Amino acid sequence: MFYPPESVAQNWPQHELKLAGEEGRFEDEGWRVRKDGSRFWAAVTITALRNESGTAEGFLKITRDLTARKQAESQYTRLAREQAAREAAEISEKTSVISG
């Protein structure tokens, strides 16, 4: 339910559970799907729940919505590129005036 169709097609949910079972824990960030079908950027932690003999009997999964952080990172990157382009244009303009 949380996974986009392309992740399901690649058996990603099963892969996460396999690794959590083998390692005891699995962490990932990626796109997930809300009940309404919209996507959100999420941090996922899956922990294997083991019995006294060490056999995994289930899993605990925590999914945190990191959409706001992802948007802030994208905006920061965009603004940094714009700033670099402005600075390059200013240097080019100054160089043109000096050599012209």
Backbone as CSV, one residue per row, in Angstrom:
resi,resn,N_x,N_y,N_z,CA_x,CA_y,CA_z,C_x,C_y,C_z
1,MET,0.822,-1.196,0.000,0.000,0.000,0.000,0.869,1.264,0.000
2,PHE,1.966,1.247,0.725,2.845,2.423,0.808,3.755,2.570,-0.403
3,TYR,3.901,1.540,-1.191,4.931,1.526,-2.222,4.387,1.886,-3.603
4,PRO,5.165,2.687,-4.355,4.776,2.991,-5.732,4.819,1.716,-6.582
5,PRO,4.038,1.665,-7.651,3.985,0.452,-8.481,5.351,-0.020,-8.973
6,GLU,6.249,0.926,-9.313,7.568,0.513,-9.813,8.382,-0.193,-8.728
7,SER,8.206,0.187,-7.460,8.912,-0.490,-6.362,8.333,-1.884,-6.123
8,VAL,7.021,-1.993,-6.225,6.368,-3.294,-6.059,6.815,-4.235,-7.173
9,ALA,6.890,-3.717,-8.410,7.306,-4.531,-9.556,8.725,-5.060,-9.382
10,GLN,9.561,-4.318,-8.665,10.947,-4.741,-8.422,11.089,-5.532,-7.120
11,ASN,9.966,-5.883,-6.499,9.955,-6.653,-5.239,10.693,-5.945,-4.108
12,TRP,10.682,-4.603,-4.114,11.387,-3.846,-3.085,10.848,-4.106,-1.675
13,PRO,9.518,-4.174,-1.469,9.033,-4.441,-0.105,9.563,-5.780,0.455
14,GLN,9.593,-6.807,-0.371,10.102,-8.106,0.070,11.603,-8.022,0.359
15,HIS,12.321,-7.258,-0.451,13.758,-7.070,-0.247,14.027,-6.402,1.110
16,GLU,13.235,-5.378,1.434,13.392,-4.698,2.727,13.196,-5.676,3.883
17,LEU,12.140,-6.485,3.809,11.871,-7.443,4.888,12.974,-8.500,4.975
18,LYS,13.469,-8.941,3.838,14.553,-9.930,3.830,15.776,-9.371,4.539
19,LEU,16.159,-8.141,4.192,17.340,-7.538,4.826,17.111,-7.289,6.313
20,ALA,15.917,-6.823,6.666,15.613,-6.599,8.093,15.695,-7.916,8.860
21,GLY,15.218,-9.000,8.256,15.282,-10.310,8.908,16.710,-10.800,9.071
22,GLU,17.546,-10.558,8.051,18.935,-11.013,8.103,19.797,-10.143,9.018
23,GLU,19.623,-8.843,8.923,20.482,-7.898,9.649,19.886,-7.443,10.981
24,GLY,18.586,-7.657,11.148,17.912,-7.205,12.360,17.236,-5.859,12.182
25,ARG,17.703,-5.101,11.164,17.166,-3.756,10.958,17.434,-3.330,9.516
26,PHE,16.531,-2.531,8.973,16.701,-1.993,7.627,16.230,-0.540,7.639
27,GLU,17.012,0.345,6.998,16.639,1.759,6.888,16.732,2.191,5.438
28,ASP,15.811,3.078,5.039,15.770,3.537,3.653,15.050,4.876,3.593
29,GLU,15.348,5.628,2.552,14.579,6.829,2.211,14.136,6.692,0.771
30,GLY,12.912,7.099,0.502,12.421,7.028,-0.868,10.968,7.438,-0.947
31,TRP,10.444,7.365,-2.159,9.052,7.740,-2.385,8.126,6.657,-1.876
32,ARG,7.068,7.078,-1.217,6.006,6.187,-0.755,4.673,6.785,-1.210
33,VAL,3.588,6.037,-1.008,2.277,6.445,-1.499,1.299,6.549,-0.334
34,ARG,0.571,7.682,-0.290,-0.476,7.865,0.727,-1.747,7.132,0.295
35,LYS,-2.707,7.036,1.211,-3.987,6.400,0.899,-4.685,7.067,-0.279
36,ASP,-4.514,8.398,-0.403,-5.182,9.124,-1.494,-4.434,8.997,-2.824
37,GLY,-3.316,8.264,-2.824,-2.556,8.037,-4.050,-1.423,9.023,-4.278
38,SER,-1.354,10.096,-3.485,-0.262,11.064,-3.649,1.030,10.478,-3.079
39,ARG,2.134,10.952,-3.603,3.442,10.455,-3.168,4.062,11.387,-2.131
40,PHE,4.878,10.804,-1.285,5.615,11.585,-0.296,6.975,10.959,-0.087
41,TRP,7.958,11.809,0.286,9.313,11.339,0.558,9.336,10.843,1.998
42,ALA,9.818,9.622,2.208,9.739,9.021,3.537,11.060,8.408,3.970
43,ALA,11.247,8.398,5.271,12.317,7.631,5.902,11.649,6.418,6.528
44,VAL,12.175,5.249,6.225,11.583,4.008,6.704,12.609,3.252,7.539
45,THR,12.160,2.763,8.688,12.978,1.884,9.511,12.160,0.631,9.792
46,ILE,12.731,-0.516,9.470,12.079,-1.793,9.742,12.982,-2.569,10.693
47,THR,12.412,-3.020,11.794,13.154,-3.785,12.794,12.529,-5.161,12.932
48,ALA,13.353,-6.198,12.893,12.864,-7.560,13.089,12.544,-7.768,14.566
49,LEU,11.398,-8.353,14.826,10.995,-8.698,16.192,11.230,-10.188,16.373
50,ARG,12.097,-10.527,17.288,12.533,-11.921,17.449,12.019,-12.523,18.764
51,ASN,11.818,-13.821,18.745,11.432,-14.537,19.972,12.688,-14.916,20.760
52,GLU,12.514,-15.659,21.842,13.636,-16.019,22.706,14.711,-16.818,21.988
53,SER,14.322,-17.566,20.977,15.305,-18.383,20.253,15.960,-17.615,19.104
54,GLY,15.568,-16.353,18.924,16.190,-15.529,17.898,15.505,-15.565,16.547
55,THR,14.398,-16.282,16.447,13.659,-16.363,15.187,12.789,-15.127,15.016
56,ALA,12.847,-14.542,13.825,12.012,-13.365,13.543,10.554,-13.796,13.486
57,GLU,9.730,-13.175,14.316,8.299,-13.491,14.359,7.461,-12.397,13.716
58,GLY,8.073,-11.270,13.479,7.349,-10.156,12.874,8.295,-8.988,12.698
59,PHE,7.729,-7.874,12.289,8.527,-6.687,12.021,7.818,-5.455,12.558
60,LEU,8.605,-4.497,12.997,8.109,-3.184,13.383,8.564,-2.222,12.298
61,LYS,7.624,-1.481,11.732,7.975,-0.549,10.664,7.539,0.853,11.065
62,ILE,8.485,1.786,10.960,8.200,3.197,11.217,8.459,3.942,9.923
63,THR,7.456,4.692,9.481,7.568,5.500,8.263,7.363,6.953,8.648
64,ARG,8.368,7.782,8.363,8.287,9.213,8.679,8.208,10.002,7.379
65,ASP,7.257,10.924,7.320,7.084,11.784,6.142,8.138,12.890,6.183
66,LEU,9.035,12.877,5.192,10.106,13.870,5.110,9.905,14.816,3.920
67,THR,8.676,14.943,3.459,8.389,15.763,2.282,8.874,17.196,2.471
68,ALA,8.631,17.796,3.623,9.038,19.186,3.861,10.551,19.327,3.766
69,ARG,11.275,18.367,4.309,12.737,18.407,4.219,13.201,18.268,2.775
70,LYS,12.597,17.359,2.042,12.963,17.134,0.641,12.706,18.402,-0.177
71,GLN,11.572,19.065,0.068,11.255,20.308,-0.640,12.254,21.403,-0.292
72,ALA,12.627,21.504,0.987,13.605,22.517,1.409,14.962,22.259,0.757
73,GLU,15.377,20.999,0.672,16.649,20.670,0.020,16.610,21.044,-1.465
74,SER,15.491,20.757,-2.118,15.352,21.094,-3.543,15.393,22.601,-3.750
75,GLN,14.724,23.334,-2.881,14.719,24.790,-2.986,16.128,25.343,-2.737
76,TYR,16.831,24.819,-1.767,18.193,25.255,-1.479,19.084,25.034,-2.702
77,THR,18.976,23.855,-3.299,19.783,23.535,-4.482,19.470,24.494,-5.629
78,ARG,18.189,24.761,-5.849,17.784,25.676,-6.915,18.327,27.077,-6.669
79,LEU,18.208,27.562,-5.435,18.697,28.902,-5.101,20.221,28.986,-5.215
80,ALA,20.916,27.939,-4.832,22.381,27.924,-4.941,22.805,27.976,-6.402
81,ARG,22.089,27.263,-7.274,22.403,27.320,-8.710,22.145,28.700,-9.280
82,GLU,21.028,29.308,-8.870,20.716,30.661,-9.343,21.780,31.652,-8.888
83,GLN,22.212,31.537,-7.642,23.243,32.430,-7.106,24.552,32.247,-7.870
84,ALA,24.933,31.013,-8.140,26.162,30.741,-8.883,26.079,31.308,-10.292
85,ALA,24.911,31.197,-10.920,24.728,31.744,-12.271,24.833,33.267,-12.257
86,ARG,24.245,33.914,-11.236,24.350,35.373,-11.117,25.796,35.806,-10.933
87,GLU,26.514,35.113,-10.057,27.923,35.452,-9.812,28.754,35.256,-11.072
88,ALA,28.502,34.197,-11.813,29.237,33.956,-13.059,28.926,35.046,-14.079
89,ALA,27.672,35.477,-14.140,27.296,36.537,-15.073,27.963,37.853,-14.684
90,GLU,28.033,38.142,-13.389,28.684,39.371,-12.931,30.171,39.360,-13.259
91,ILE,30.830,38.229,-13.049,32.254,38.110,-13.380,32.462,38.275,-14.873
92,SER,31.617,37.668,-15.647,31.710,37.774,-17.109,31.516,39.213,-17.559
93,GLU,30.553,39.912,-16.941,30.281,41.311,-17.276,31.486,42.193,-16.920
94,LYS,32.072,41.976,-15.745,33.227,42.749,-15.315,34.418,42.494,-16.239
95,THR,34.625,41.238,-16.603,35.717,40.879,-17.501,35.522,41.536,-18.859
96,SER,34.297,41.576,-19.317,33.985,42.183,-20.622,34.245,43.681,-20.597
97,VAL,33.883,44.346,-19.491,34.095,45.786,-19.373,35.592,46.096,-19.309
98,ILE,36.349,45.297,-18.571,37.785,45.524,-18.433,38.509,45.302,-19.762
99,SER,38.156,44.256,-20.476,38.861,43.944,-21.725,38.300,44.743,-22.913
100,GLY,37.143,45.350,-22.759,36.496,46.055,-23.869,36.891,47.448,-23.949
